[in-house]
Amino acid sequence: MGNPNVVVVGATGAVGKVFLRILEERRFPVERLRLCASPRSIGKRIKVNGEDLPVEATTPEIFDDADFAFISASTAVSRELAPVAAQRGAFVIDDSSAYRMDPKVPLVVPEINAEDLEWHQNIAAIPNCSTTQMVMALYPLHKANPIKRIIVDTFQAVSGTGNLAIDELREQSRTILEGGSAKASVYPHQIAFNALPHIEPFMEDGYTREEQKMLYETRKIMHAPDIAVSATCVRVPVYFSHSEAVHVEFTHPMSPEEARELMAAFPGVVVVDNPAANEYPLAIDAADRDEVFVGRIRKDSSHPNGLAMWIVSDNLRKGAATNAIQIAEEVVKRELLKPRG
């Protein structure tokens, strides 16, 4: 077949904008690109690969000649549109949590489990951004020395919530620096100059839905149903890139030196670990990069089989848009697209 036709749902959102930029950067071959968004964005025009494209209404018919449908919208929108697109023949790459834990839908980080795409039913899911960067760093270690337990504390950028959260942080910061009082609307409390240990709703066990995602998604991606994961997810006043403090318990002891070698050799992971020279991953350095950065790798003083580390990655790129395009590239490479029509 020729170059694929692509439909992007959520083209004007935080992830959608980055997706279109990465589509250009990676020179993903596209025959026809169509952009969709919420009704308030219909009629806007976006330039992609030098072509001025209109934002269209998201109708079932728009998927009729699509080979790929990238959906970055709410869970409710994904539940409505993904089956429609898949039924009409498009391979859906979904960025919401709607299908991540569906046993019939592969949840894919291509460097780790691209082979899971082989059993797709026209829908593949992208993991939560905080999960993606963690499993990217830990998977090469797990292959060498099975992981038993993970304790992770995240420090997540506001761009993970979307454009409105970026605007709110900017406006609150300006207001406070000018001596005013910040008003919160996107988050339940002020985010500027603050930290909120609350991402997604709280569940009955006291964990948030975001924290539960890190448990169940890690198990599914790594094919490791017995790994124990305890997460505390915190929203911090950073625009881009999530940071994570991770403590890992292995089956056997592992030295920091071995861990550094294994991670440095894994595609997409960069080790930045020279604390004596103040060299460790920073959110500002990871922003607008596709790699997952790992540093402060050290023995966990609380457990003989443990390591502690610091993991940072751009949540809109590898955490979402880049991962989606890598999935599409893998689908094309494996010849998994169904013939159009």
C-alpha positions in Angstrom: 0.0 0.0 0.0 1.0 3.6 -0.3 1.6 6.2 2.4 -1.1 6.1 5.1 -4.0 8.5 5.6 -4.0 10.0 9.1 -6.8 11.6 11.2 -5.8 13.5 14.3 -8.5 14.0 16.9 -7.6 16.7 19.4 -5.3 18.5 17.0 -5.5 21.8 18.9 -4.8 20.3 22.4 -1.4 20.2 24.2 -0.6 16.7 23.0 -2.1 17.2 19.5 0.1 20.2 18.8 3.2 18.3 19.7 2.1 15.2 17.7 1.8 17.3 14.6 5.3 18.8 15.2 6.8 15.4 15.7 5.1 14.1 12.6 7.1 16.6 10.7 10.3 16.0 12.7 10.3 12.2 12.1 9.1 12.6 8.5 6.4 10.1 9.0 5.0 9.4 5.5 1.4 10.7 5.2 -0.7 10.6 2.1 -3.6 12.7 3.5 -3.7 14.4 7.0 -7.0 15.5 8.5 -7.4 17.4 11.7 -10.3 17.3 14.1 -11.0 19.0 17.5 -13.8 20.2 19.7 -16.6 22.4 18.1 -15.0 25.6 19.3 -11.9 24.9 17.2 -13.7 24.0 13.9 -12.6 26.3 11.1 -9.2 27.1 12.5 -6.2 26.4 10.3 -3.0 24.7 11.2 0.2 24.5 9.1 1.7 21.0 8.9 4.5 20.1 6.5 4.0 23.5 4.7 0.3 22.8 4.1 -2.4 24.9 5.6 -5.0 22.5 6.9 -8.5 23.2 8.3 -9.7 21.8 11.6 -12.8 19.8 10.8 -15.8 18.4 12.7 -15.3 14.9 14.1 -17.8 12.8 12.2 -17.9 9.0 11.7 -17.3 9.6 8.0 -14.0 11.3 8.5 -12.5 7.9 9.4 -13.7 6.1 6.2 -10.5 6.4 4.3 -8.2 6.7 7.3 -5.4 4.2 8.0 -4.5 5.7 11.3 -6.6 7.6 13.8 -4.7 9.3 16.6 -7.1 10.3 19.4 -5.9 12.6 22.2 -9.1 13.7 24.0 -11.1 12.8 27.1 -11.8 9.3 28.1 -15.5 9.8 27.2 -14.6 11.0 23.7 -12.3 8.1 23.2 -14.9 5.6 24.2 -17.3 7.2 21.7 -14.9 7.6 18.8 -12.4 4.8 19.0 -14.8 2.0 18.2 -16.3 4.0 15.3 -12.9 4.6 13.8 -11.8 1.0 14.3 -15.0 -0.3 12.8 -14.5 1.8 9.7 -11.0 0.4 9.2 -8.7 2.8 10.9 -5.9 1.7 13.2 -6.7 3.7 16.4 -3.8 4.9 18.6 -5.6 6.2 21.7 -4.0 8.5 24.3 -6.7 8.3 27.0 -7.2 5.8 29.7 -10.3 4.3 28.0 -8.7 1.1 26.7 -5.4 0.8 28.5 -6.5 -2.1 30.7 -8.8 -3.7 28.2 -7.4 -7.2 27.7 -8.1 -7.1 24.0 -6.2 -3.8 23.5 -2.3 -3.8 23.5 -0.8 -1.1 25.8 2.4 -0.4 24.1 5.8 1.2 24.6 7.5 0.1 21.4 11.0 -0.3 22.9 9.5 -2.7 25.4 6.6 -4.7 24.0 6.1 -3.8 20.3 5.3 -7.5 19.7 2.0 -6.9 21.5 0.8 -5.0 18.4 0.6 -8.3 16.6 -2.7 -9.2 18.3 -4.4 -5.8 17.9 -8.0 -5.4 16.9 -7.6 -2.0 15.3 -7.0 -0.2 18.7 -3.8 0.3 20.6 -3.4 2.3 23.7 -0.6 4.7 24.9 0.3 4.3 28.6 0.0 7.1 31.1 3.0 9.5 30.7 4.2 8.9 34.2 4.2 5.1 33.6 6.0 5.3 30.3 9.1 7.0 31.5 9.3 4.7 34.5 9.1 1.4 32.6 11.5 2.7 30.0 14.2 3.1 32.7 13.3 -0.1 34.6 12.6 -2.6 31.9 16.3 -3.3 31.0 17.0 -3.8 34.7 13.9 -6.1 35.1 15.1 -8.3 32.2 18.4 -8.9 34.0 17.1 -9.1 37.5 13.3 -9.4 38.0 11.8 -6.5 39.9 9.6 -7.4 42.9 8.6 -4.0 44.2 8.6 -0.3 43.1 8.0 2.8 45.2 7.6 5.9 43.1 6.9 9.5 43.9 6.1 11.7 40.8 6.5 15.4 40.3 4.3 16.1 37.3 4.2 19.1 35.0 0.9 21.0 34.5 1.0 20.3 30.7 -0.2 16.8 31.6 -3.6 18.4 32.4 -3.6 20.4 29.1 -3.5 23.9 27.8 -5.8 25.4 30.4 -3.5 24.3 33.2 -0.5 25.8 31.4 -2.4 29.1 31.2 -3.5 28.9 34.8 0.1 28.4 36.1 1.3 31.3 34.0 -1.6 33.6 35.2 -1.3 32.6 38.8 2.4 33.1 38.8 2.1 36.6 37.3 -0.7 37.6 39.7 1.2 36.5 42.8 4.5 38.1 41.7 2.5 41.4 41.2 1.2 41.1 44.7 -2.2 39.8 43.9 -4.2 36.7 45.1 -4.3 33.7 42.8 -7.6 32.1 41.8 -7.8 28.3 41.1 -10.1 26.8 38.5 -8.4 23.9 36.7 -7.0 22.5 40.0 -8.7 22.4 43.4 -5.9 24.6 44.9 -3.4 27.2 43.7 -0.7 25.5 41.7 1.8 28.4 41.4 4.6 28.1 44.0 2.8 25.0 45.4 2.7 21.2 45.1 -0.6 19.3 45.0 -0.5 15.6 46.1 -3.7 15.0 44.1 -3.8 13.9 40.4 -7.1 12.4 39.3 -9.9 11.4 41.8 -9.2 9.6 45.0 -10.2 5.9 45.2 -11.6 3.9 48.1 -8.1 2.7 49.1 -6.8 6.2 49.4 -4.7 6.1 46.2 -5.7 8.3 43.3 -6.7 6.9 39.9 -3.3 8.2 38.5 -1.5 6.2 41.2 -3.4 3.1 40.4 -2.6 3.5 36.7 1.1 3.2 37.5 0.5 -0.1 39.1 -1.7 -1.8 36.6 -0.1 -0.3 33.4 3.4 -1.3 34.6 2.3 -4.9 35.0 0.6 -5.0 31.6 3.4 -3.4 29.6 6.2 -5.4 31.3 4.2 -8.7 31.3 4.9 -8.9 35.0 1.6 -9.4 36.9 3.3 -9.8 40.3 5.2 -6.6 40.5 4.1 -4.5 43.5 3.9 -0.8 42.9 3.1 2.0 45.3 2.9 5.5 43.9 2.3 9.0 45.2 1.6 11.4 42.3 2.2 15.1 42.8 1.4 18.1 40.5 4.2 20.7 40.6 4.5 24.2 39.1 6.5 23.1 36.1 5.3 23.5 32.5 6.9 20.5 30.8 8.5 17.2 31.9 7.6 14.8 34.7 10.2 13.9 37.3 10.1 10.7 39.4 11.9 9.5 42.5 12.0 5.7 42.2 13.0 3.0 44.7 13.2 -0.5 43.2 13.5 -3.9 45.0 15.0 -6.6 42.8 15.1 -10.4 43.2 18.9 -10.3 43.8 21.2 -7.4 44.6 22.2 -5.1 41.7 25.1 -2.6 41.8 24.6 0.9 40.6 27.3 0.3 38.1 25.5 -2.6 36.4 22.2 -0.6 36.4 23.9 2.3 34.7 25.4 0.1 32.0 22.1 -1.7 31.3 20.1 1.5 31.1 22.6 3.3 29.0 22.5 0.5 26.5 18.7 0.6 26.2 17.2 2.5 23.3 15.7 5.8 24.3 17.3 6.0 27.8 20.1 8.4 28.6 22.1 8.2 31.9 23.1 11.5 33.4 24.7 10.6 36.7 27.6 12.6 38.0 26.3 14.3 41.2 29.8 15.4 42.2 29.7 17.7 39.1 26.0 18.6 39.7 25.0 16.5 36.7 21.6 14.7 37.0 18.4 14.9 35.0 16.5 18.2 35.1 13.0 18.9 33.8 14.2 21.9 31.8 16.8 19.8 30.1 14.4 17.0 29.2 11.8 19.3 27.8 11.3 19.0 24.0 13.5 15.8 24.0 12.3 12.3 23.3 14.7 10.5 25.6 14.1 9.3 29.1 16.9 10.6 31.4 18.0 8.7 34.5 20.4 9.8 37.3 21.2 9.7 41.0 21.4 5.9 40.7 22.5 4.5 44.1 22.0 1.7 46.5 18.8 1.8 48.5 20.0 2.1 52.1 16.8 0.5 53.3 17.0 -2.8 51.4 20.0 -5.0 50.3 18.4 -5.8 47.0 17.3 -2.2 46.3 18.3 0.7 44.1 17.1 4.3 44.1 17.1 6.7 41.1 15.7 9.9 39.5 13.9 9.7 36.2 12.9 12.6 34.0 11.1 12.8 30.6 9.0 15.2 28.5 5.5 14.1 29.2 4.1 15.4 25.9 6.7 13.8 23.8 7.8 10.3 24.9 5.0 10.4 27.4 2.4 10.8 24.6 2.9 12.1 21.1 6.3 10.5 20.3 5.2 7.1 21.7 2.1 7.3 19.5 4.1 8.0 16.3 6.6 5.2 17.3 3.6 2.8 17.5 2.4 3.9 14.0 5.9 3.4 12.7 6.0 -0.1 14.2 2.6 -1.0 12.7 3.8 0.0 9.3 7.1 -1.8 9.7 5.3 -5.0 10.8 2.8 -4.6 7.9 -0.1 -4.7 10.4 -2.4 -2.3 8.6 -5.5 -3.8 7.1 -6.0 -3.0 3.4 -8.0 0.2 3.0 -11.6 -0.4 2.3 
